[in-house]
């Protein structure tokens, strides 16, 4: 069974394969206030579930979540603005390439869609030599156990038929095997 937390863990594990970069979970939109509250070792990628639109699937009794995600790519170079920004852009591009068409080995997960890269600017980031470039995307997650899971228990073994009005309860003896239809 897949859920939002399982997907977040899989994305983080995938991004941790990038050389020299650490990735970890974050909660919510990363901004200057968040940067003041988190100890950041750069370069790092903070992966956050931002929000999701929830739909129900009455055919399976599952919940379908179109989840909005953010991977906040953070680099630091105190004196070299151009270097800091270039490193952030390269990291954000590497993240977007790892996201493209990736279901992260999970069932019930769609491919990432609407991937976009957006620099986040603030006086606090500038004053502390930080470059923060967000990679945003949407990815669907089908959560919960399907009523069809283990379906061999609920599907009929033999297909049978009957003719109206001799159908339903009380007419079980009127049903014939399907292979006799038309005989």
Secondary structure, DSSP 8 states (H G I E B T S, - for coil): -B-HHHHHHHHHHHHTTSTT-EEEEEES---HHHHHHS---SSEEEEEEEEEEEEEETTTTEEEEEEEEEEEEEEE-SS-HHHHHHHHHHHHHHHHHHHTT--TT-TTB---EEEEEEEE--HHHHHTTEEEEEEEEEEEEEES--TTTTGGGTS-SS-EE--TTS-STT-GGG-EEGGGTT-
